[in-house]
Amino acid sequence: MAVSLLLSCTGRKLRSDIAEFIASFSLTDSVQAYLEAGYTSIKIEVIDEEETKTVEDFSFNVRDIENPIYSYDTKIYKNGTLSSSVNEHIEIENSKYYFVKNEVKEEYSLEQCHLLVQNFFYKEVMLDGSYHVQGMYYGDYVQQSAEYYQDYITINSEDDLYIYEVDRNSVVEDKEVKMYEKYSVNKLGMLNTLQSEMVNGANSIKQNITVYRK
């Protein structure tokens, strides 16, 4: 996403229902609320008749701060056949913490273990620490972009969700291009679900993300 776009001013006032909903967004509150959570992401790319399917499963439990549980699995399939996989998790032995990646163990500090969990919420910080991206916390992005995209936003009061949905079709170089994106965010600013699809001729990219907490 282009930060310059997000920071641009449309000259329009943000709708009151959107402003009221996003006022409760908080990364701090999200971290406190999501002590046991995770997500599943399925991404399917078809490029030049080759299909690549990437399945990610991220889960963690930090209800006991001294005994964090973390697991991150990635599996990549080429035309339906498993091509590669990566498993990451934390093991605790004799009061020591180990980060294990595909059975290779490395001793970690407790702080390093919690940084692995932090990746669930965000992986990068921008704009002097005020903008968190590349994770399941969408609050900063939504607060920056809501005014610009408000025509595509609805507030579902019954389920307490902010919903963004765009469906566009165009023709580029005699090829039909379809772009669809829909995501929902809860009152903390956390992503709930995401669906995206881009189809350009015979090539396509589709992704679905589902976030949960226990």
Salt bridges, closest charged atoms under 4 A:
ASP17 OD2 - ARG15 NH2 3.04
GLU36 OE1 - ARG63 NE 3.05
GLU50 OE1 - LYS78 NZ 3.99
GLU88 OE2 - LYS101 NZ 3.97
GLU91 OE2 - HIS89 NE2 3.04
GLU91 OE1 - LYS105 NZ 3.51
GLU93 OE2 - LYS105 NZ 2.90
ASP140 OD2 - HIS132 ND1 2.69
ASP151 OD1 - ARG12 NH2 2.94
ASP167 OD1 - LYS178 NZ 3.37
GLU197 OE2 - LYS206 NZ 3.81
